Amino acid sequence: MDPAQFYSFKVWLTMVIIAPVLQILVSQFFFHSGSILSIAFIKEYPLSVGVLIVLTCPLGALLTFIIPRMTRNSTAIAVKQRVSLALGIVIILVFIGASAAKNAYSPFELSAMLLPFLLPLLLGVWICRLDLEDENYEDEEETAS
């Protein structure tokens, strides 16, 4: 498997696993609903992860499509910076779009809804390891033979 595709899968999986926990924490601290220490959370967590897997499959496919193309002729840090910038632009556009509609959410409500998904994505982008050096080494071996 291409290291860039495996990296994009790890980034997406990080979001899918961590986002439900952050969503419950945000709702518990700011909206006083739910509890991370309850049995209900333990029962609902696998369902939340399953729903996120289904709903964010297009995001995973997009990451798998874009990140390998971004890795050509660039360093791992440059790829991570570009992906972070793209995620930031998408979140800003979502904020603008959701705020412009009638009966819009407040900026606080939008932050509470979107940040639990953005933070694990950014965490995955920067924590997961992207090995581009091995790929370049394999390319050099193929051209030498």
N, C-alpha and C positions, 0 to 999 in steps of 0.2 A: 504494500500500500504506500502511496506517495506520502512523505512526511507532512506535507502541507495539508493534505486531506485529513490525515489522522489528527493533526493539530486543530483543524476546524471542528472536527467531531468532538474533541475534548473540550473546546470552548463552549460549544452548544450544550454538551452534557453537563458541564459545570453549572450553567444557567438553569437547566431543567431540575437538577438536584437541589440547588441552594435556594432558588427563588420562592418555593412554597414556604420555606422556613422564614425567610425575610418578610414575606407577605403577612404571615401570621404575627410576627413580631411587630410590624408596623401597625397592623390593625389592633393589636393588644395595647400598645403604648399610646397611640394617638386617638383611636376610636373606642377603646375599652371594650372590644368584642373578641371573643375567642381566647384561648390560652394554650401556650405551647407545651405546658406541662399536663394537659388533660388527655384522657383516653380518647376523646373525640379527635384530637389532632393526630394521634397515632393511627387511628382508623382511617382518617381522611387523607393522610400524607401520600400513600400509594395511589389513591385516586387522583389527587392533585398532580402528581408526577405524570401519571398516565394521560391526563387531560393536557398537560403542558407539552408532552411529547407529540400528541396529535396536533395541537394548535400551533406549535412552533416548528413543525417539520419544514414548512417553506423557508423559515429562517435558517435552519440547519442546511437545507439544500443550497440556499443562497451563499452561506459561508463556505460550503464545500466547493461551490463554483468559483467564487471570487478569490479566495485566499490563495489557491495554487497559481492563479494567473498573476497575483500581486507578488509572488515570491520570485518570479523570473527577474534576474539581474538586480536583486536588491538584498539587503541584509534583513535579519530577523527583527531587529529593532525598528527599521523603517516600515516593515509590514505591520508590526504591532501599532505603530503610531498612526498609520493610514486607517487601520480597522477601527481604532479608538476614535479617530476624527469622524469617520463615516457613521459610527454609532451615535456620536454626539450630534451630528447634523440631523439624523433621523429622529432623535428624541426632541430636538428643538422644533422640527416640523410637526411632530405629533402634538407638542404643547401648543403651537400656534393654531393648528387645525382644531384641536379640541376646545381651545379658548374662544375661537371665533364663532362657534355655533350658539344658537339660542339655548337657554338653560344650561350654559356652559359650566363646567367644573371650575372650582377655584384653583389657583396655582398650588395651594397646599394639597388639595385632593388629588390633583394630577400627579404631584410629586409622590404622594403616598401610593398611588397606583403604579407608576412607571419605574420609580427608582429600585424597588425590589427585583425588577427584571434587568435593569440596566447595570446595576452594580455587580451581579454575578457574571454578566457577560464581560464587563471590563476586567473583573478579577480573573476570569478565564483567559482573556487575551494576554494579560501580563504575567500570570502565574504559570500557565502551561508552557511547556518547552517546545520550541520550534527549531528543529535541526535542519538547517539549510546547508551546512558544511558537508554533511554526509552525501547529500544529493549532488553537490558540485563535484565531489570526489569521484562518485560513480560516473558522472558525465565525462570527466577527464579520462577515466579508465577506458570508457567506450570509444572515445575518439583516438586514444593511443593505439588500440588494437586494430 
